[in-house]
Amino acid sequence: MSADTPSDSLFGGFIDELEESFIAIILGLMTLITFINVVLRYGFNTGLIWGLEMTSFLFAWLVLFGVSYAVKKTANLGVDAVLNIVSPSARRALGLIAGAVCIIYAFLLLKGAWDYWANFANLPQTTGRWFPLGFEEMSRTSYRSWYEVNDIYMPDMLRWIEPLINEGEAYEKIPRFIPYFILPFGAALLFFRFCQATWRIWHGRAESLIVSHEAEDDVRDVAHMNRED
């Protein structure tokens, strides 16, 4: 069965478009910034001071978007030696167990990602060690939104956030909560994708969370057709 089954909801379709568009934009920006930096460095003995840090942040965004995208496309590598020797019902049960483990993992990752990012966004962390039981009380001494990145200058089009989150103080570099936002957002996407993949296994529209063998089947079909010719 195809792993690229269309999403069953309007929200799922929106997430599909969001991931694919962002991955394309991020790849394009990384390529462009790196190319410009190479030309400037070897052609004019200069460079973009912020280029390396920007590409590092973009790469982190690409990885975290790519993780959920791979779950959507069933592109994760895995060992299916056991799955191939058990019955379809046992295969489905093992797939559901794997899906449940992945959902729990993604939920814990989401909690940790939120708690880390919240420090830089003047937002409360969750309470509870494993399961969020609420939000902590914050004081002015807990605010961390004034933390800035090292090299990327603050663009004028983002100055509107200064009175909202930094008490009107001007940023010289962009605040860290902006590039770090991918942590909770990427974890939320991953959680959504694991829930979606497990739901498909439950309804029989997929067999597992790992990459299928449809490409190998297609190659065998083509080879068989060539032998007949």
JOMOZI-V780810 format. One record per residue. PSI is psi in degrees with one decimal (none if undefined). OMEGA is omega in whole degrees, 0 to 359 (999 if undefined). NEAR is the number of other C-alpha atoms within 10 Angstrom. Layout:
PSI:OMEGA:NEAR, PSI:OMEGA:NEAR
This chain:
141.1:185:11, 139.1:177:11, -12.9:185:21, 36.3:179:10, 129.8:181:12, 149.4:180:11, 146.9:186:14, -3.2:183:9, 160.9:177:9, -37.9:178:9, -41.5:178:9, -40.0:177:15, -37.0:177:12, -41.6:179:11, -38.3:177:17, -52.3:181:15, -37.5:180:11, -48.2:181:12, -50.0:185:18, -39.5:180:13, -44.4:181:11, -39.9:179:15, -42.6:179:20, -43.3:180:11, -43.5:181:14, -44.3:178:18, -41.9:179:14, -43.6:180:12, -42.8:178:15, -43.7:180:19, -44.0:182:13, -47.3:181:13, -43.1:180:16, -42.6:179:17, -46.1:180:12, -41.7:180:13, -39.9:179:21, -44.7:180:16, -45.0:181:13, -38.8:184:14, -46.2:185:13, -17.9:180:10, -29.3:185:10, 5.9:178:10, 38.8:176:10, -163.5:180:12, 172.0:176:16, 115.0:183:17, -36.7:185:13, -0.6:188:15, -46.2:183:16, -43.8:180:17, -38.8:179:15, -46.1:180:20, -31.8:177:19, -44.0:177:12, -42.3:180:16, -37.4:178:20, -40.2:177:15, -42.4:177:16, -41.3:180:21, -43.4:181:21, -46.8:185:15, -33.7:172:20, -39.8:182:24, -30.9:180:18, -50.4:180:17, -33.6:178:23, -38.7:179:21, -36.6:177:17, -41.0:180:22, -41.2:182:23, 2.6:185:18, 47.9:184:19, 6.3:179:16, 135.7:178:15, 147.3:179:11, 167.6:178:11, 119.9:184:9, 23.6:181:13, -40.1:179:8, -42.0:182:10, -32.5:184:16, -13.1:182:10, -3.8:180:10, 169.4:180:12, 162.1:179:10, -37.8:180:12, -40.1:177:10, -36.5:178:13, -40.5:179:19, -41.9:180:20, -43.6:178:16, -37.4:177:18, -39.6:179:22, -37.5:177:21, -45.9:178:13, -40.6:178:15, -41.0:179:22, -41.6:178:15, -42.6:180:13, -37.2:178:19, -43.5:178:21, -44.4:179:14, -46.5:181:15, -35.3:178:21, -44.3:177:20, -38.8:177:18, -39.5:179:19, -43.3:178:21, -47.5:180:21, -39.1:180:20, -41.7:178:21, -46.1:183:23, -35.6:178:19, -46.2:182:17, -35.0:183:23, -30.2:179:21, -30.7:184:18, -4.4:184:22, 12.9:181:21, 36.6:179:19, 152.5:183:19, 143.1:171:20, 163.6:176:21, 154.3:173:19, 165.3:183:15, 140.1:184:12, -43.9:182:10, -51.5:182:11, 130.6:180:11, 123.1:180:13, -1.5:182:10, -162.3:179:11, 144.2:181:13, 157.0:174:12, 137.9:183:11, 149.1:172:12, 171.8:182:9, -27.5:179:7, -11.4:180:6, -10.3:185:13, 135.4:180:18, 12.8:185:20, -10.3:180:20, -8.6:177:21, 131.8:181:17, 161.6:173:19, 178.0:187:19, -41.3:192:14, -21.9:187:16, 116.2:183:18, 151.3:180:15, 118.0:178:16, 148.7:182:11, -28.6:182:8, -11.7:178:7, 7.1:182:10, -18.6:182:15, -18.2:181:10, -15.8:184:15, -47.9:177:16, -19.6:182:11, -35.9:190:10, -13.9:183:15, 23.7:176:18, 33.2:177:11, -5.7:179:12, 138.1:183:13, 142.0:173:14, 136.3:170:19, -42.5:175:14, 163.8:182:16, 143.4:179:21, 149.4:186:24, -23.1:183:19, -19.2:180:22, -57.6:178:14, -27.0:181:16, -7.5:181:20, -23.8:180:18, -22.8:182:23, -59.3:178:22, -33.5:181:21, -44.9:178:17, -38.9:178:23, -37.3:177:25, -40.0:177:19, -42.2:180:22, -42.8:178:28, -44.1:180:23, -43.4:182:20, -39.2:177:24, -40.0:176:25, -42.6:180:17, -44.4:181:19, -40.4:179:25, -37.0:177:25, -37.8:179:15, -37.9:176:18, -42.3:180:20, -38.2:182:16, 7.5:175:10, 15.1:180:12, -1.6:176:15, 159.1:182:22, -29.1:183:24, 179.9:180:25, -6.9:186:26, 171.5:185:19, 138.8:181:18, 178.1:181:21, 25.1:182:9, -35.8:179:12, -41.8:178:10, -38.7:178:10, -41.7:179:11, -40.7:179:11, -42.6:179:11, -37.3:179:12, -43.0:180:12, -41.9:178:12, -37.6:179:12, -39.9:178:11, -38.6:180:10, -35.9:178:9, -35.6:179:8, -34.0:178:7, none:999:6
